[in-house]
Amino acid sequence: MANIKFLKKSISSLFLCTALVLGLCGCDPSESSVASTPASKGEETSTVEVIAPLDVAKDLKLDMSSDTLKEEVTVENFVDGDTVHFNVPKTISEDGVLKARFLAVNTPESTGKVEEYGKTASLYTRGKLEAATSIIIESDDSNWNLDSTGGRYLVWVWYKTDDSSEYSCLNVELLQQGLARASSSSQNRYGDTCTKAIQAAKEAKVGIYSGEKDPNFFYGDAIELDLKELRANVKDYVGSTVAFEGVVTKNGNNGVYVENYDPDTDMYYGIYVYYGFGLSAEGVDILKVGNRSRIVGTVSYYENGGTYQVSGLTYRAMKPDDPGNIKKISEGNEAAFKEISANDFASKHVSIETSTGEEEFELAYLLMDTSVSMKDLKVEDIYTTNNPDSSSNGAMTLTCEAQDGTQITVRTEPLYDENQNLITKDEYLGKTIDVKGIVGVYKGNYQVKVLSDKDITIK
């Protein structure tokens, strides 16, 4: 079993004024020593710059001669405001990646169930580290210490940019900007500074202490969450209106498949979104393949398919900023089609952490409605649906065997060649194929659903 452990508005008071500026910029990884999450995964690269009235963090200096452990690192993955994965020497971590949890801070959630200022904190952390020319992580004492989950290391994160010759402590900045709540903030190496930073944020009334709405949070009726949370706890959300982001990967039966990458588990999570016949043309355009979109709809269980889906989507063109609307975020994204072995697909279990705690799942279940690829499958048998009155007439079910003997089922839509002739079983029977498809289930058995003839390659 694999264990996968996981702020444009001015605010004034009678005495103090704080300017909060939301900066949107594109970042070129080639101009920085920091490696960021690949753009192909549909991750946003927006930044959030916050200007505090009292800069407590500037008085804290990194002492390279202290007895704490220090390591210069680069970013492997951004997770949220207080969790980042760093590339480190294998002498520190066997796989060369250290999952870091920032000491003294607890930023609002931007994964799982999304909270106010969660995404703002996440964007702030990303913006600072993407602009950094050097990043150093530091332990609180003479050891690299794990957090309570046993899967993340507690660290201080220091960074500097071209504009400064000195390192700044990101942990303290997050507290100072009101983008994090205290987390044993006084009980550590820089406790006094952390306490001052929290007090400064409260006095300035910034971030979570401002009493103002977070410009990066949707204040609607929907439960804000991510697709990992929805997939893992989907039964708990049946009948609820939810909102999440993801990349539209495929069309299918008046609906689309939507997936989203989770850096903490290095997995994609997805769900089928049914829009039916009631959505306007503008709304359907938001759901074009390749768009990264915000989906708002109701979770339901589809009895005939034995699967969960999101439906009841709306788009009000006269109210484009309505939090109940679906919304296009970006375009030009691609489906992941992450490669998976037949054996892992058929039998692997993984453990992930969600809002309800840590739980073990079948890997194929977690991959439901996401795009995958599988190689070297020998087609042993093919069943063809023969029902002229059905839209599935001509669809095929391929029983395949991987090189290790694992049996995999590939289910196709009716496939047509370039001349619009129906492709029959003679095309694939007895051949070895590579496939790209969407993970589905039929009568309790997981399968790969192929929606285009271009997604099957004969070897």
Secondary structure by P-SEA (a helix, b strand, c coil): ccccccccbbbbcccbbbbbbbbbbbbbcccccccccccccccccbbbbbbbcccccccccccccccbbbbbbbbcccccccbbbbbbccccccccccccccccccccccccccccaaaaaaaaaaaaaaaccbbbbbcccccccccccccbbbbbbbbccccccccccaaaaaaaaccccccccccccaaaaaaaaaaaaaaaccccccccccccccccccccccaaaaaacccccccbbbbbccccccccccbbbbbbbbccccccccbbbbbcccccaaaaaaaccccbbbbbbbbbbbccccccccccccccccccccccbbbbccccccccccccccccccbbbbbbbcccccccccccccccccccccccccccbbbbbbccccccccbbbbbccccccbbbbbbbccccccccccccccccccccccccccccccccbbbbbbccccccccc
